[in-house]
Amino acid sequence: MADSSFDIVSKVERQEVDNALNQAGKEISQRYDFKNVGASIDWSGEKIEMRANSEERVKAILDVFETKLVKRGISLKALDTGEPQASGKEYKIVASIEEGISQDNAKKVAKIIRDEGPKGVKAQVQGDELRVSSKSRDDLQEVQALLKGKDLDFALQYVNYR
């Protein structure tokens, strides 16, 4: 019997992020506490830029955006935010969306699978994803449960289950 396998990836659907950003922008433009404070959120190249006239307001914009991301099913672990920075009379936060599993993180996940996972499960790093294979599908499900139980600082999705 052939080995069963699945891939561990860290991908974010760009359209969902865009929808969350548009919803957050709409809420910010309509909310009373954001009136006349120069509050805005939009794309700046590959980054997301939030602006307001005070540090508390810009943090509130970030909170609104995070809420919209969660409602759209995007893990907040994929969002990498900076600290509020003063820029003239306004404050801004620059955030980016992290995609792909770095080599270090892939090695960390492979080590967890090797050390704590069932015997006979193999994990191979392939670019920015990880292929996990085994003769038993039950072992693969056990690996998924193991990784979901771990508190990793990056988002994981499981694809190509066969």
GIVENQUI-V316431 format. One record per pair of residues at least 6 apart in sequence whose C-alpha atoms are under 8 Angstrom apart, sorted by the first residue. I is the first residue (numbers start at 1). J is the second residue. D is the distance in Angstrom with one decimal. If there is no record, write none. Layout:
BEGIN
i->I j->J d->D
i->I j->J d->D
END
This chain:
BEGIN
i->1 j->135 d->7.5
i->2 j->135 d->6.8
i->3 j->133 d->6.3
i->3 j->134 d->5.3
i->3 j->135 d->4.5
i->3 j->136 d->7.4
i->4 j->133 d->5.6
i->4 j->134 d->5.5
i->4 j->135 d->5.8
i->4 j->136 d->6.8
i->4 j->137 d->6.2
i->4 j->140 d->7.9
i->4 j->161 d->7.6
i->4 j->162 d->5.5
i->5 j->131 d->7.0
i->5 j->132 d->5.5
i->5 j->133 d->4.1
i->5 j->134 d->6.3
i->5 j->137 d->7.9
i->5 j->140 d->7.3
i->5 j->160 d->7.5
i->5 j->161 d->5.8
i->5 j->162 d->5.5
i->6 j->131 d->6.0
i->6 j->132 d->5.5
i->6 j->133 d->6.6
i->6 j->140 d->7.8
i->6 j->158 d->6.6
i->6 j->159 d->5.9
i->6 j->160 d->5.1
i->6 j->161 d->4.3
i->6 j->162 d->6.4
i->7 j->129 d->6.7
i->7 j->130 d->5.5
i->7 j->131 d->4.5
i->7 j->132 d->6.1
i->7 j->158 d->5.7
i->7 j->159 d->5.2
i->7 j->160 d->5.9
i->7 j->161 d->7.1
i->8 j->129 d->5.8
i->8 j->130 d->5.0
i->8 j->131 d->6.3
i->8 j->132 d->7.5
i->8 j->156 d->6.4
i->8 j->157 d->5.7
i->8 j->158 d->4.8
i->8 j->159 d->6.5
i->9 j->100 d->6.5
i->9 j->101 d->6.7
i->9 j->128 d->7.3
i->9 j->129 d->4.9
i->9 j->130 d->6.7
i->9 j->156 d->5.7
i->9 j->157 d->5.3
i->9 j->158 d->6.4
i->9 j->159 d->7.3
i->10 j->99 d->5.6
i->10 j->100 d->4.8
i->10 j->101 d->5.8
i->10 j->129 d->7.4
i->10 j->154 d->7.7
i->10 j->155 d->5.7
i->10 j->156 d->4.9
i->10 j->157 d->5.9
i->11 j->99 d->5.1
i->11 j->100 d->6.0
i->11 j->156 d->7.8
i->11 j->157 d->7.3
i->12 j->74 d->7.1
i->12 j->78 d->7.5
i->12 j->97 d->7.7
i->12 j->98 d->8.0
i->12 j->99 d->6.5
i->16 j->69 d->7.9
i->16 j->72 d->6.5
i->16 j->74 d->7.8
i->17 j->69 d->6.7
i->17 j->74 d->7.7
i->20 j->65 d->6.8
i->20 j->68 d->5.1
i->20 j->69 d->5.5
i->20 j->72 d->6.9
i->21 j->41 d->7.3
i->21 j->42 d->7.0
i->21 j->65 d->6.5
i->21 j->68 d->7.6
i->23 j->68 d->7.0
i->24 j->41 d->7.6
i->24 j->61 d->7.8
i->24 j->64 d->6.0
i->24 j->65 d->5.3
i->24 j->68 d->6.5
i->25 j->40 d->6.7
i->25 j->41 d->5.9
i->25 j->42 d->7.6
i->28 j->34 d->6.1
i->28 j->39 d->7.0
i->28 j->40 d->7.2
i->28 j->61 d->7.3
i->29 j->35 d->7.3
i->29 j->39 d->7.8
i->29 j->40 d->7.9
i->34 j->57 d->7.6
i->37 j->52 d->6.0
i->37 j->53 d->5.5
i->38 j->51 d->7.0
i->38 j->52 d->5.2
i->38 j->53 d->6.2
i->39 j->50 d->7.5
i->39 j->51 d->5.4
i->39 j->52 d->4.3
i->39 j->53 d->7.2
i->39 j->57 d->7.6
i->39 j->58 d->7.4
i->39 j->61 d->7.7
i->40 j->50 d->5.7
i->40 j->51 d->5.2
i->40 j->52 d->6.7
i->40 j->61 d->7.9
i->41 j->48 d->7.1
i->41 j->49 d->5.7
i->41 j->50 d->4.4
i->41 j->51 d->6.4
i->41 j->61 d->7.6
i->42 j->48 d->5.7
i->42 j->49 d->5.6
i->42 j->50 d->6.7
i->43 j->49 d->6.1
i->46 j->96 d->7.0
i->47 j->94 d->6.6
i->47 j->95 d->5.8
i->47 j->96 d->4.8
i->47 j->97 d->7.5
i->48 j->94 d->5.7
i->48 j->95 d->5.1
i->48 j->96 d->6.0
i->49 j->92 d->6.9
i->49 j->93 d->5.9
i->49 j->94 d->4.7
i->49 j->95 d->6.5
i->50 j->58 d->6.4
i->50 j->61 d->6.9
i->50 j->62 d->7.2
i->50 j->92 d->5.4
i->50 j->93 d->5.2
i->50 j->94 d->6.5
i->51 j->58 d->5.9
i->51 j->90 d->6.8
i->51 j->91 d->5.8
i->51 j->92 d->4.4
i->51 j->93 d->6.7
i->52 j->58 d->5.2
i->52 j->90 d->5.7
i->52 j->91 d->5.5
i->52 j->92 d->6.6
i->53 j->89 d->6.5
i->53 j->90 d->4.3
i->53 j->91 d->5.8
i->54 j->90 d->6.4
i->54 j->91 d->5.8
i->55 j->84 d->6.4
i->55 j->91 d->5.9
i->55 j->92 d->7.9
i->58 j->84 d->7.3
i->58 j->91 d->6.6
i->58 j->92 d->6.4
i->58 j->93 d->7.0
i->59 j->84 d->7.6
i->66 j->76 d->7.0
i->69 j->75 d->7.4
i->69 j->76 d->7.3
i->70 j->76 d->7.1
i->75 j->155 d->6.3
i->76 j->155 d->8.0
i->77 j->153 d->6.3
i->77 j->154 d->5.1
i->77 j->155 d->5.4
i->78 j->97 d->5.6
i->78 j->98 d->5.0
i->78 j->99 d->6.9
i->78 j->154 d->6.3
i->78 j->155 d->5.9
i->79 j->95 d->6.8
i->79 j->96 d->5.9
i->79 j->97 d->4.9
i->79 j->98 d->6.2
i->80 j->95 d->5.5
i->80 j->96 d->5.2
i->80 j->97 d->6.1
i->80 j->98 d->6.6
i->81 j->93 d->7.1
i->81 j->94 d->6.2
i->81 j->95 d->4.2
i->81 j->96 d->6.5
i->82 j->93 d->5.9
i->82 j->94 d->5.7
i->82 j->95 d->6.0
i->83 j->93 d->6.1
i->83 j->94 d->7.9
i->84 j->91 d->6.2
i->84 j->92 d->5.5
i->84 j->93 d->4.8
i->84 j->94 d->8.0
i->85 j->91 d->5.4
i->85 j->92 d->5.4
i->85 j->93 d->6.4
i->86 j->92 d->6.6
i->100 j->128 d->5.0
i->100 j->129 d->6.7
i->101 j->128 d->4.9
i->101 j->129 d->5.9
i->102 j->128 d->6.2
i->103 j->125 d->7.9
i->103 j->127 d->8.0
i->103 j->128 d->7.2
i->106 j->125 d->6.5
i->106 j->128 d->7.8
i->106 j->129 d->7.3
i->106 j->130 d->6.6
i->107 j->125 d->7.5
i->109 j->147 d->7.9
i->110 j->123 d->5.6
i->110 j->124 d->7.4
i->110 j->125 d->7.9
i->110 j->130 d->7.9
i->113 j->121 d->7.6
i->113 j->123 d->7.3
i->113 j->143 d->6.7
i->114 j->121 d->7.5
i->114 j->122 d->7.5
i->114 j->123 d->7.7
i->117 j->142 d->7.4
i->117 j->143 d->5.9
i->117 j->146 d->7.2
i->118 j->139 d->6.1
i->118 j->142 d->7.5
i->118 j->143 d->7.4
i->120 j->134 d->6.2
i->120 j->135 d->7.6
i->121 j->132 d->7.0
i->121 j->133 d->5.8
i->121 j->134 d->4.7
i->121 j->135 d->7.8
i->121 j->139 d->7.1
i->121 j->140 d->7.5
i->122 j->132 d->5.6
i->122 j->133 d->5.3
i->122 j->134 d->6.4
i->123 j->130 d->6.6
i->123 j->131 d->5.6
i->123 j->132 d->4.4
i->123 j->133 d->6.5
i->124 j->130 d->5.6
i->124 j->131 d->5.2
i->124 j->132 d->6.5
i->125 j->131 d->6.4
i->132 j->140 d->7.6
i->133 j->140 d->7.2
i->134 j->140 d->6.7
i->144 j->158 d->8.0
END
